[in-house]
Amino acid sequence: MSDLWLHATRGTVVESRHMAHLVITNPAGDILVAAGAPDRLTYWRSAAKPIQAIPLVASGGTERFGLTDEEIAVITASHAGEPAHIAAVESVLAKCGIGEEWLRCGAHLPFSTSDAEALIRRGELPRAIHSNCSGKHAGMLALALLRGWPLHGYMELEHPVQQEALAMVALFTGVPQAVIPTAVDGCGVPTYALPLHALATAYARLAVPEVLPESVSMAVRRITTAMRRHPYMTAGSGRFCTALMAATGERIIAKSGAEGFVSMGLPELGLGMALKVEDGASRAVAPLAMEILCRLGVLDEEESVSLADLHQPVIRNLVGFPVGGLQPQVSEALAQMLHELRKERLLS
């Protein structure tokens, strides 16, 4: 059994268990806390989006196209397809002088249930702009325009846009570009398989960009400031990363990915964290991440109370009656590691 798992209870019985891996590092890549397998390869999926946005910002794209912080945030987003998200992506495309037809992310109904239902009531089919990845794709098209590269094939690994993104992934994770396995993500662009400790290191470097080259660190500050000041644009209503960043002001950088993954940067502590649920269950991500943050002392009492429904969610039946819950479980060994790290950071 892992040191970190989630129990799903119904009544007094544990009905299901989700085991998770956790790594916390500093910007140098030193592993400070580990549970499970810190070397476990996992695809970064959407949690790579802030890194993938850096070439555009570092190359002067925000100035060239006049992008706002809200638009930068939506470029890093797995957005819910709410009206503000769609408007921001449309604005990015308009500032670039191109149309929605250039998006190659595929189409799906908005993650927002109310907006998906509204689309259906209007008799409309979802378009590429409704994809949660449309902001990322708009940013990639903007980079191609900025650098004078062809728009055609911008999602292919061999395209300069994707090679720039891959080089940035190598810089942040410390893994040589030539040995990073890639596959095709759900939206059609490359995704990267990396050890969990490398993914934690990347977010530690997002949290403490001073360790990076100046042009990159300036871009990181612009991106992470946009994410933290406009958390709604990075996900949407009722979404974990939005709720967490909104509740904590500018003290956390958080981005989840498919298959039960989340990366976090903690600027005040100078740390990065990567959490992977072994069976890919997305419902386990928020409670487990909240448990770690509470044990590290990142959240104050008011923040903990406001986020309690994400920390220990109640399971309800179809008429709304509580029938169980999701309960994070931490071994004594992991609890002690987190306690020691908290003490060390408070004293430093």
DRENSEFI-177109 format. One record per residue (C-alpha): z, x, y; residue number from 0; residue in three letters. Coordinates in nm, 4 decimals, decimal comma, always signed. Last residue first. Layout:
N
Z|X|Y|NUM|ala
...
END
This chain:
348
+0,6716|+1,4569|+2,9203|347|ser
+0,9951|+1,2750|+2,8359|346|leu
+0,8406|+0,9300|+2,8050|345|leu
+0,5534|+1,0737|+2,6038|344|arg
+0,7855|+1,2425|+2,3536|343|glu
+1,0017|+0,9329|+2,3141|342|lys
+0,6991|+0,7108|+2,2466|341|arg
+0,5584|+0,9626|+1,9995|340|leu
+0,8903|+0,9706|+1,8151|339|glu
+0,9055|+0,5910|+1,7961|338|his
+0,5470|+0,5687|+1,6751|337|leu
+0,6133|+0,8211|+1,3998|336|met
+0,9350|+0,6398|+1,3031|335|gln
+0,7594|+0,3036|+1,2766|334|ala
+0,4906|+0,4675|+1,0636|333|leu
+0,7491|+0,5990|+0,8175|332|ala
+0,9461|+0,2733|+0,8147|331|glu
+0,6311|+0,0847|+0,7208|330|ser
+0,4737|-0,1585|+0,9668|329|val
+0,3936|-0,5241|+0,8989|328|gln
+0,2119|-0,7540|+1,1414|327|pro
+0,2711|-1,1273|+1,0787|326|gln
-0,0007|-1,3927|+1,0973|325|leu
+0,1367|-1,7435|+1,0729|324|gly
+0,2077|-2,0541|+0,8723|323|gly
+0,1798|-2,4335|+0,8692|322|val
+0,2043|-2,5276|+1,2363|321|pro
+0,0711|-2,8848|+1,2871|320|phe
-0,2455|-2,9055|+1,4952|319|gly
-0,4147|-3,1937|+1,3159|318|val
-0,6522|-2,9616|+1,1310|317|leu
-0,3744|-2,7302|+1,0137|316|asn
-0,2153|-2,4627|+1,2271|315|arg
-0,1658|-2,0886|+1,1757|314|ile
+0,0585|-1,9409|+1,4450|313|val
-0,0422|-1,6092|+1,5938|312|pro
+0,2065|-1,3191|+1,6022|311|gln
+0,0773|-1,0650|+1,8547|310|his
-0,2048|-1,2694|+2,0049|309|leu
+0,0169|-1,5700|+2,0741|308|asp
+0,2804|-1,3348|+2,2168|307|ala
+0,0450|-1,2018|+2,4869|306|leu
+0,2305|-1,3501|+2,7868|305|ser
+0,5658|-1,2603|+2,6313|304|val
+0,4644|-0,8999|+2,5671|303|ser
+0,3300|-0,8677|+2,9210|302|glu
+0,6565|-0,9939|+3,0707|301|glu
+0,8615|-0,7612|+2,8517|300|glu
+0,6600|-0,4495|+2,9336|299|asp
+0,3718|-0,3361|+2,7187|298|leu
+0,2963|+0,0299|+2,6459|297|val
+0,6280|+0,0891|+2,4724|296|gly
+0,4649|+0,2609|+2,1770|295|leu
+0,6158|+0,0003|+1,9444|294|arg
+0,4693|-0,2777|+2,1571|293|cys
+0,1243|-0,1168|+2,1595|292|leu
+0,1311|-0,0746|+1,7810|291|ile
+0,2298|-0,4368|+1,7223|290|glu
-0,0359|-0,5590|+1,9658|289|met
-0,3039|-0,3659|+1,7781|288|ala
-0,1889|-0,5237|+1,4513|287|leu
-0,1834|-0,8774|+1,5895|286|pro
-0,5207|-0,8358|+1,7671|285|ala
-0,7142|-0,6830|+1,4770|284|val
-0,6022|-0,8983|+1,1827|283|ala
-0,8198|-1,1995|+1,2650|282|arg
-1,1285|-0,9768|+1,2587|281|ser
-1,1046|-0,9231|+0,8847|280|ala
-1,3188|-0,6194|+0,7980|279|gly
-1,1559|-0,5613|+0,4586|278|asp
-1,0038|-0,2278|+0,5608|277|glu
-0,8955|-0,3306|+0,9086|276|val
-0,9799|-0,0354|+1,1335|275|lys
-0,7678|+0,0794|+1,4273|274|leu
-0,8625|+0,3621|+1,6638|273|ala
-0,6286|+0,4845|+1,9362|272|met
-0,6628|+0,7224|+2,2283|271|gly
-0,3813|+0,8838|+2,4208|270|leu
-0,2962|+1,0261|+2,7632|269|gly
+0,0191|+0,8130|+2,7809|268|leu
-0,0611|+0,6518|+3,1160|267|glu
-0,4341|+0,6521|+3,0373|266|pro
-0,4063|+0,4565|+2,7089|265|leu
-0,7562|+0,4286|+2,5618|264|gly
-0,8180|+0,1738|+2,2897|263|met
-1,0635|+0,1337|+2,0040|262|ser
-1,0825|-0,1797|+1,7874|261|val
-1,2281|-0,2559|+1,4452|260|phe
-1,2249|-0,5486|+1,2041|259|gly
-1,5855|-0,5581|+1,0854|258|glu
-1,7471|-0,5835|+1,4276|257|ala
-1,6212|-0,3929|+1,7291|256|gly
-1,3396|-0,4216|+1,9795|255|ser
-1,3093|-0,2578|+2,3175|254|lys
-0,9893|-0,1794|+2,5050|253|ala
-0,9109|+0,0384|+2,8067|252|ile
-0,5448|-0,0065|+2,8990|251|ile
-0,3361|+0,0473|+3,2136|250|arg
-0,5590|-0,1180|+3,4741|249|glu
-0,3801|-0,4510|+3,4945|248|gly
-0,1896|-0,5102|+3,1729|247|thr
-0,2402|-0,8842|+3,1294|246|ala
-0,6108|-0,8797|+3,2180|245|ala
-0,6735|-0,5829|+2,9887|244|met
-0,5085|-0,7586|+2,6936|243|leu
-0,6633|-1,1008|+2,7548|242|ala
-1,0135|-0,9566|+2,7916|241|thr
-0,9756|-0,7381|+2,4841|240|cys
-0,8489|-1,0309|+2,2745|239|phe
-1,1010|-1,3006|+2,3673|238|arg
-0,9869|-1,6458|+2,4829|237|gly
-1,2371|-1,6622|+2,7677|236|ser
-1,4727|-1,3688|+2,7889|235|gly
-1,5713|-1,0280|+2,6520|234|ala
-1,6295|-0,7391|+2,8953|233|thr
-1,6926|-0,9671|+3,1971|232|met
-1,3468|-1,1221|+3,1714|231|tyr
-1,1979|-0,7733|+3,1888|230|pro
-1,3220|-0,7234|+3,5463|229|his
-1,0830|-0,4700|+3,6982|228|arg
-1,0253|-0,2917|+3,3674|227|arg
-1,3904|-0,2814|+3,2648|226|met
-1,5158|-0,1786|+3,6094|225|ala
-1,2533|+0,0951|+3,6341|224|thr
-1,3536|+0,2150|+3,2873|223|thr
-1,7174|+0,2402|+3,3879|222|ile
-1,6696|+0,4093|+3,7267|221|arg
-1,4114|+0,6513|+3,5888|220|arg
-1,6378|+0,7374|+3,2958|219|val
-1,9305|+0,8062|+3,5295|218|ala
-1,7206|+1,0492|+3,7325|217|met
-1,6043|+1,2176|+3,4108|216|ser
-1,9631|+1,2605|+3,2955|215|val
-2,0816|+1,4302|+3,6133|214|ser
-1,7663|+1,6446|+3,6163|213|glu
-1,7938|+1,7716|+3,2582|212|pro
-1,5133|+1,6257|+3,0447|211|leu
-1,1406|+1,7076|+3,0129|210|val
-1,0726|+1,5201|+3,3389|209|glu
-1,1848|+1,2026|+3,1611|208|pro
-0,8327|+1,1162|+3,0426|207|val
-0,8546|+0,7554|+2,9171|206|ala
-1,2213|+0,7840|+2,8185|205|leu
-1,1278|+1,1145|+2,6547|204|arg
-0,8510|+0,9430|+2,4578|203|ala
-1,1128|+0,6825|+2,3684|202|tyr
-1,3378|+0,9477|+2,2162|201|ala
-1,0447|+1,1068|+2,0343|200|thr
-0,9622|+0,7758|+1,8645|199|ala
-1,3214|+0,7549|+1,7413|198|leu
-1,3006|+1,1109|+1,6097|197|ala
-0,9764|+1,0304|+1,4248|196|his
-1,1448|+0,7294|+1,2662|195|leu
-1,4158|+0,9444|+1,1137|194|pro
-1,7656|+0,8550|+1,2339|193|leu
-2,0542|+0,6263|+1,1415|192|ala
-2,2777|+0,5535|+1,4426|191|tyr
-2,4758|+0,2465|+1,5431|190|thr
-2,8416|+0,2533|+1,6388|189|pro
-2,9995|-0,0401|+1,8252|188|val
-3,1141|-0,3645|+1,6614|187|gly
-2,8559|-0,6171|+1,7814|186|cys
-2,6675|-0,6230|+1,4505|185|gly
-2,6503|-0,2443|+1,4429|184|asp
-2,9066|-0,0275|+1,2649|183|val
-2,7684|+0,2790|+1,0873|182|ala
-2,6644|+0,6265|+1,1948|181|thr
-2,4902|+0,9175|+1,0255|180|pro
-2,3641|+1,1815|+1,2712|179|ile
-2,4514|+1,5283|+1,1356|178|val
-2,7091|+1,6389|+1,3944|177|ala
-2,5055|+1,5138|+1,6898|176|gln
-2,2152|+1,7443|+1,6153|175|pro
-1,8817|+1,5578|+1,5974|174|val
-1,6499|+1,6172|+1,8946|173|gly
-1,6099|+1,2439|+1,9427|172|thr
-1,6858|+1,2284|+2,3149|171|phe
-1,9628|+1,4871|+2,3278|170|leu
-2,1250|+1,3645|+2,0042|169|ala
-2,1276|+1,0043|+2,1296|168|val
-2,2863|+1,1271|+2,4532|167|met
-2,5615|+1,3013|+2,2581|166|ala
-2,6208|+0,9808|+2,0613|165|leu
-2,6561|+0,7795|+2,3824|164|ala
-2,9084|+1,0274|+2,5220|163|glu
-3,1014|+1,0185|+2,1924|162|gln
-3,0984|+0,6396|+2,2087|161|gln
-3,2577|+0,6309|+2,5529|160|val
-3,4980|+0,9129|+2,4576|159|pro
-3,6459|+0,6976|+2,1777|158|his
-3,6157|+0,8467|+1,8272|157|glu
-3,3307|+0,6103|+1,7297|156|leu
-3,5375|+0,3023|+1,8172|155|glu
-3,3972|+0,0464|+2,0628|154|met
-3,6135|+0,1593|+2,3570|153|tyr
-3,9253|+0,0970|+2,1477|152|gly
-4,1369|-0,0119|+2,4412|151|his
-3,9650|+0,0493|+2,7716|150|leu
-4,1379|+0,3837|+2,8123|149|pro
-3,9399|+0,6576|+2,9860|148|trp
-3,9440|+0,7146|+3,3613|147|gly
-3,5789|+0,8168|+3,3795|146|arg
-3,4612|+0,5196|+3,5821|145|leu
-3,6818|+0,2752|+3,3943|144|leu
-3,5489|+0,3930|+3,0574|143|ala
-3,1914|+0,3808|+3,1878|142|leu
-3,2406|+0,0243|+3,3123|141|ala
-3,3756|-0,0794|+2,9716|140|leu
-3,0594|+0,0621|+2,8146|139|met
-2,8434|-0,1274|+3,0612|138|gly
-3,0235|-0,4540|+2,9865|137|ala
-2,9677|-0,3856|+2,6162|136|his
-2,5953|-0,3404|+2,6688|135|lys
-2,5787|-0,6597|+2,8719|134|gly
-2,7706|-0,8543|+2,6059|133|ser
-2,5234|-0,7515|+2,3358|132|cys
-2,3326|-1,0820|+2,3089|131|asn
-2,6703|-1,2486|+2,2640|130|ser
-2,7278|-1,5349|+2,5082|129|his
-2,9904|-1,3263|+2,6925|128|ile
-3,1922|-1,3104|+2,3712|127|ala
-3,2412|-1,6855|+2,3773|126|arg
-3,0496|-1,9669|+2,2130|125|pro
-3,2551|-2,2823|+2,1500|124|leu
-3,2267|-2,5655|+2,3977|123|glu
-3,1787|-2,9345|+2,3233|122|gly
-2,9514|-2,9786|+2,6221|121|arg
-2,6736|-3,0889|+2,3877|120|arg
-2,7261|-2,7707|+2,1828|119|ile
-2,6852|-2,5478|+2,4885|118|leu
-2,3723|-2,7374|+2,5922|117|ala
-2,2276|-2,6942|+2,2428|116|glu
-2,2845|-2,3174|+2,2590|115|ala
-2,1272|-2,3112|+2,6053|114|asp
-1,8193|-2,4977|+2,4846|113|ser
-1,7870|-2,2791|+2,1752|112|thr
-1,8095|-1,9532|+2,3689|111|ser
-1,9611|-1,7055|+2,1231|110|phe
-2,2971|-1,8094|+2,2667|109|pro
-2,5576|-1,9114|+2,0071|108|leu
-2,7667|-1,6252|+1,8721|107|his
-3,0753|-1,4377|+1,9840|106|ala
-3,2215|-1,0969|+1,9094|105|gly
-3,1342|-0,7762|+2,0907|104|cys
-3,4910|-0,6870|+2,1926|103|arg
-3,4649|-0,7748|+2,5628|102|leu
-3,7980|-0,7211|+2,7374|101|trp
-3,8671|-1,0968|+2,7549|100|glu
-3,5687|-1,1332|+2,9882|99|glu
-3,7810|-1,0073|+3,2739|98|gly
-3,8138|-0,6793|+3,4604|97|ile
-3,7687|-0,5711|+3,8224|96|gly
-3,4645|-0,3547|+3,7545|95|cys
-3,2581|-0,5564|+4,0019|94|lys
-3,3799|-0,8695|+3,8243|93|ala
-3,2714|-0,7362|+3,4844|92|leu
-2,9228|-0,6541|+3,6116|91|val
-2,8997|-0,9950|+3,7816|90|ser
-3,0005|-1,1799|+3,4651|89|glu
-2,7275|-0,9890|+3,2787|88|val
-2,4722|-1,0917|+3,5417|87|ala
-2,5848|-1,4562|+3,5418|86|ala
-2,5587|-1,4755|+3,1623|85|ile
-2,2064|-1,3354|+3,1710|84|his
-2,0955|-1,5692|+3,4507|83|ala
-2,2395|-1,8697|+3,2637|82|pro
-2,0527|-1,7946|+2,9382|81|glu
-2,2375|-1,6064|+2,6642|80|gly
-1,9189|-1,4739|+2,5069|79|ala
-1,9771|-1,1106|+2,6005|78|his
-1,9662|-0,8096|+2,3740|77|ser
-1,9558|-0,6069|+2,6887|76|ala
-2,0230|-0,2556|+2,8165|75|thr
-2,3273|-0,3680|+3,0213|74|ile
-2,1174|-0,6687|+3,1291|73|val
-1,8653|-0,4323|+3,2894|72|ala
-2,1374|-0,2484|+3,4827|71|ile
-2,2603|-0,5834|+3,6120|70|glu
-1,9122|-0,6850|+3,7257|69|glu
-1,8711|-0,3438|+3,8934|68|asp
-2,1896|-0,4068|+4,0891|67|thr
-2,5260|-0,2455|+4,0206|66|leu
-2,7347|-0,1382|+4,3181|65|gly
-3,0346|-0,0371|+4,1071|64|phe
-3,0592|+0,3267|+4,2154|63|arg
-2,6873|+0,3544|+4,2904|62|glu
-2,5735|+0,2222|+3,9524|61|thr
-2,8449|+0,4206|+3,7792|60|gly
-2,7331|+0,7569|+3,9155|59|gly
-2,7837|+0,9555|+3,5957|58|ser
-2,4112|+0,9463|+3,5082|57|ala
-2,4148|+0,5651|+3,5263|56|val
-2,7122|+0,5211|+3,2927|55|leu
-2,6041|+0,7998|+3,0551|54|pro
-2,2493|+0,6511|+3,0374|53|ile
-2,3387|+0,3043|+2,9088|52|ala
-2,3527|+0,4104|+2,5421|51|gln
-1,9967|+0,5409|+2,5707|50|ile
-1,8686|+0,2063|+2,7025|49|pro
-2,0654|+0,0318|+2,4242|48|lys
-1,9250|+0,2315|+2,1311|47|ala
-1,6685|-0,0398|+2,0474|46|ala
-1,9672|-0,2598|+1,9669|45|ser
-2,0315|-0,0952|+1,6285|44|arg
-1,8256|+0,2182|+1,5693|43|trp
-1,9299|+0,2347|+1,2053|42|tyr
-1,6517|+0,3609|+0,9854|41|thr
-1,5857|+0,6854|+0,8040|40|leu
-1,2262|+0,7240|+0,6870|39|arg
-1,0897|+1,0614|+0,7962|38|asp
-0,7654|+0,9143|+0,9348|37|pro
-0,6997|+0,7419|+0,5994|36|ala
-0,3987|+0,5083|+0,5955|35|gly
-0,1634|+0,5528|+0,8841|34|ala
-0,1929|+0,8376|+1,1316|33|ala
-0,0009|+0,9391|+1,4411|32|val
-0,0429|+1,2511|+1,6575|31|leu
-0,3838|+1,3665|+1,5361|30|ile
-0,5021|+1,6406|+1,7718|29|asp
-0,8475|+1,5580|+1,9093|28|gly
-0,8121|+1,7521|+2,2347|27|ala
-0,8051|+1,4210|+2,4239|26|pro
-0,4846|+1,3182|+2,2388|25|asn
-0,4916|+1,1280|+1,9124|24|thr
-0,3731|+0,8013|+1,7553|23|ile
-0,5144|+0,6953|+1,4181|22|val
-0,4655|+0,3684|+1,2324|21|leu
-0,5947|+0,2300|+0,9034|20|his
-0,5416|-0,1319|+0,8040|19|ala
-0,4498|-0,3478|+0,5046|18|met
-0,5050|-0,7240|+0,5251|17|his
-0,2785|-0,9428|+0,3114|16|arg
-0,3217|-1,3045|+0,2068|15|ser
-0,1076|-1,6041|+0,1047|14|glu
+0,2346|-1,4609|+0,1789|13|val
+0,4585|-1,7544|+0,0836|12|val
+0,7279|-1,9211|+0,2975|11|thr
+0,5048|-2,1930|+0,4375|10|gly
+0,1615|-2,0423|+0,4596|9|arg
+0,1750|-1,6738|+0,5484|8|thr
-0,0961|-1,4293|+0,6445|7|ala
+0,0546|-1,0817|+0,6202|6|his
-0,1045|-0,8000|+0,8177|5|leu
-0,0913|-0,4362|+0,7141|4|trp
+0,0096|-0,0905|+0,8270|3|leu
+0,1722|+0,1850|+0,6202|2|asp
-0,0834|+0,1217|+0,3498|1|ser
+0,0000|+0,0000|+0,0000|0|met
END
